[in-house]
Amino acid sequence: MVAMYLARRLTQPRFCLLPLVVLGTVSTARATVEYEESPIHYSTAPVDDPVDGLQRRVARGEVQLAYDGAHGYLASVLRALDVPVSSQVLVFSKTSLQRDIISPRSPRALYFNDEVYVGWVPGGEVVEIASVDGRLGSIFYVLRQQRVDQPRFARAHECLQCHDSASMTGGVPGLMMRSVFPDGGGQPVLTAGTFVTDQTSPMGERWGGWYVTGKHGRMRHMGNVTVRSEEDAVNLDREAGANVTNLRGRIDESRYLGGGHSDLVALLVMEHQTQMHNLITRAAYATRFALRDEAAINQALGLEVTTRRPSTDSRIKAVAEPLLAYLLFSGETPLRDPVVGTSTFAQDYAARGPRDGQGRSLRDLDLRRRLLRYPCSPLIYSRAFDDLPEATRDYVYRRLWEILIGKDGTAVFAHLSRSDRQAIREILVATKRGLPSYWRQPPH
């Protein structure tokens, strides 16, 4: 096991945005080659994401990134990208490739909004960023922590050695959150296992190697604690990490922009978003590949290249249905008790609207039984969703409409009450641009 782990470490990239542990081959040759070919051209196609936009504004002199001795460019980058400091979460496991300076005493901070994820470690050489491009999905950058006249965000293609995994990102360049059993120095005890976490994960498998600040009643998670051995992991003391509201005595809170917060609500939102982004990217890629293959087959058969083939419809359905299920929080692990964070993140998140005439928003949080009051992902407003291929977007809109007006009564969507469906539909009709006209017709 040690030899295998060392071999993996030697082949990993130097920088990596989100915490993870590689337990096997993280990307297949087929996946890597496929999205570098037509029609994706991931590494060579022009990008149009928030970080690229910021770089262009910096180059034109419209934005100046300020450097300070405590945090380098971090504070300025967060302001320029509209990433709230209240989104701060802290991870102390050595599962990032700035691992040498990460520990329970010096955790890594992550900040995020709907499109951008920023990683920073005290004393680190770079600010690490993942930014979502509407067509290409997650794009990875590093910004060196050196004072220069014109800072430059460098694209970090090597991150794909970790951020492209069939099991963790769906075989596309993507994002992930990992839960591990860390020892007292932050080193993950790999033989004890790890978990990818999202909204469907059991609470007892979440946030190992992370700090978690907030109240959550009787629910227990893996955060805030360490283990001594694989045997110790079997009987992890989840009670010791429960309902922690501050990190005094654990870290030097003054070193972090968000102080000692690693907000529980921010963690819940981030783990939803990371997989949602991956599912959108996966659906977009798969549809473009299907349409490419369809055109080639039709041409070979002497047909119009746009002739729709049943196999294409099947391929679109295969990726759109999981997207729909996750979008509507199918399989979400319910909250047994109310959840309360320790920062202003919950208020800041909800305030980003948009709202309908009754003041309702898909960003309204529930935090008593589930994450959202109206269980439909706010990432439906994202550029990535709007930039889905037309065939996929049409399929999702039609199926979503059928579900919300009650035409789909399958078990996958049984968690949605009649009032849930009505509220979501009304909010979307009032706030979502580009909906098909049939959405505005009264349901029969």
Phi, psi and omega in degrees: 000315180299316180298318179297318181295315179298321178298319179295317180302322183291337181258359180281155177290165184288324183236147181207132190288301188262148183297132179202163173231131182267120184250002181184197179293122187269346176210143179269154179300323182297314182297315181297314182293320188297313183278357170271351179264177174297139008259013185271302183053055189307312187279341186244345180290149175300143180253155178213074181237172183302323181290317177299320177297320178295318179300320179293323178292323176296316182297327180277356180081011181281335180228137173243127178271122182272143180248135173231157187292335183277320188233006181064230181269001190305304185301318181293320178296317179299316179297314184295329181263004178058046177256120184288137176298331181295346178282001185303129168230152188238132179237130185248358177284148180279064182241014169248160183275008161261036188302329185295336181250010177257138178196172175302333177277339183224072183287168178266136181260138174237139179230149185203158163229205184288341187233347189225140176232125185241129179246139182213139177236134176306126181080006182286158182281337186218158160267131182253138185221136165246129184231137188266119174270137184300329183257326188261345182089214186287127177244135187250137182224159167229147176235116184292140181273061177229132182292117178223167182293321182225092181301147183232129174276117182260131179290135186247082182296333183295343179299338182294344176299333177251324188268028170221103184215132178300322184274334187253329181236004180079019177078020177231161174301117189209189186242159179201157169238133181242147177240127185230172172258098184273147173273185186297340177263358182097356179289125179291137174275091190298326183292345179277348179099167178217168181224140165273131184248141172210195186291346180264354185290141172301141182301325182291352178254003187264147162070024170295126184090002178248153164274143182225116178246126180152173179255137181215021173060230185279348181292147180231145181226186184261000186286163172073000184231162177234169179234166179258337185197174176299321180295321179295328182295329180299325181248044182308131182278078180294334180298323182294337181260006188274142171055041176278127183249352174206160184248020177301134182088345179261320180223166171273098186298334183292345182281347188248140180302323180266019180062220183266022181272134165226075199297129181300319180293320177299320177298317180297318180291317183296320181289332171294311187296319186301315180286328177297316177301316182296320181293324176295314179297316180299317179295320180295312180299310185299322179293317180295323176294319181297317180292325175298312181294322179299315180298320180294318180294314180299320179295319179296329181270000179077022180259167172300135186296337182270003179299123184282130180256142178305326180296327177293316177300320180294320180292322177294316179300322184297331179258336182283326181293316174298325176298314179299315182299316181289321178305321182261016172061033173295133180080006179301134176290121182291153175275125180283332180222161178298152181242137178224129178275185182243354179245189178271014186303315183303314179292318181297320181295312182294328185290347183280003170046203359283167184234152178272184183297340177266005179082012182270148179218147173294348178270000176294128182268147175263294175065015174247311178249333185203179183290306187253146176294320179243101192287078171214129187298129173298346177290358172294341176273354188288158175298324181299319177293315181295333181269007172303148175306146185306320182297320179289315181298319178298318180297314182296316179299316181296312181293321179297318177299315179300319180294316186286335176267003174091011179283343178248110180250023183290163184297332182302326183246018181293340180289344181273115177287169178300319180292325175302309184298316181295316181296315180300315181297316181295320179296316181293318179301323182279336191235345186259119177285150173085007177293143176300154185298330183294342177297332184270359176278141178300134179295143181271000000 
